[in-house]
Amino acid sequence: MTVKTLDELRKIREEHLDRVRLREDGEAAGDKIEVLVGMSTCGIAAGARETVNRFVDLLAKERLDSVKVVPVGCIGYCHSEPTVQVNVPGQKPVIYGNVKENKVQEIVEKHIKGGKPVEALILHVDFKRP
């Protein structure tokens, strides 16, 4: 796509402003749900860039302003990339593995909107240290 005028550039900016806000708003999570997408080298190689973009696009389309998408570094489960951690305030974090972009809608519908984690995608890990 070639931008030829300043008006075209402004139009593109307006069309994408909501997507940027999803990434930047709410530096203090507070009551926001956080979706952390592992964007280390292994995650990106496995498709994490497409996964994070799908989350951003879908959440913008659904107008779910109470959800913050955060690209992060390594989550620690390289064998299951792309990995996604969903943090719902007041609940234990849920880590999902092998979250290709075609699995994002299921996580949004069932977990983020419906409140029930997607069992088939969960990486069962223990956050307690001995």
N, C-alpha and C positions, 0 to 999 in steps of 0.2 A: 504494500500500500504506500503510495506516495502522497504526502501532504503538500498541497500547492498554495494554500492560503492560511492566513491566521485564523479565520473563521472555522476552517476545517479542523485545525489544531484544537481550538476551543471546544468544538463539538466532541472530539475524541476525548478530551479531558473530562468533560461533563459525563460522558457515557461510562467512564471508568472510575469516577470519583468514589462511588459507593464501594467498589472493590477495594480501593486503597484504604478507605475508612475501616473496613472490616479488619485489616491488618494492623492499623495504627491506633484505633480508638481504645480507650480503657486501659491505659498502662498498668493501673492497679486493677487486677481482675475483679475483686469484690464479688459481686453477684453474677458475673459473667461466666458462662461455660467457656473453657479453653480447649481448643483442639491443637495439640502440638504435633507437628509433622516432622519426622526425622529427615533432615536434608543434608546429611553427610555424603561423602563420595559414594558409599555403597547404596545409600538410599536413593540418590539421584540416578545412579546407574540402573536401579530396579524400577524406576518410574515415579519417584516421590514428587518430582516437579509437576507431573500431570495430576497426581493425587492432590497436592496442595491447591493447584489451580481449580480443580473440580470442586473442592470444598468451598473456596472463595466464591466461585460462580454460583453454586447451588445455594449457599447461604444468602448471597445477595438477592438472588431470584426469589427466595422464600421470605426475604426481609426479616431474617432472624438476627436482629441487632444485638441480642443478648449473648451472642457467640463470637468469640475472638479466635481467629486462626493465627497461629504462631509458628513460622518455620524455625526449627531448632537444629542443633547439631546432632550428634550421635545419641540415640536413646539407649543403645547397648544391646540390641538384638539383631545384629547384622544378618543372621540366618533367616530372618523373617521380614526383610525389607520389601516394600516400604512399611515403616512402622508409624503408628498414630497413637497418641495418648489423649484420652478425653478426660478432662477434669471438670466434674460437676461440683459446685460448691457444697460442702458438707458430706460428700461421698468419697469413697476410696477411688483413686485413679484407675482407669481401665486402659490397658494397653492392647491394641489390635496389631496383628501381624499380617503381612501379605496383602496390604490394602492398596490394590490397584484402583485406578480411577473408577472402574465399574462397580466397586463395592462402597463407594462414598455415599451414594443415595440411601443405601440400606442403613448405614450408620446414622445418617441425618434423620431419617424417618423413624427408626426404631429407638435409637439411643437418645439423640439430642431432642427430638420432638416428643417421642413416646416414653422416654425415661427407662427403657429396658435395653441393657447392653445386648449386642449381637453375639451370642455365645459361640457360634461357629468360627468367629474371627479372633476371639480373645486369646492372647498369650497369657497363660496362667503363671504369674510370677508373684513372689512374696516380697513385699516391701520391708519386712522386718529383717533386721540384722541380728546374727547370733551374739 
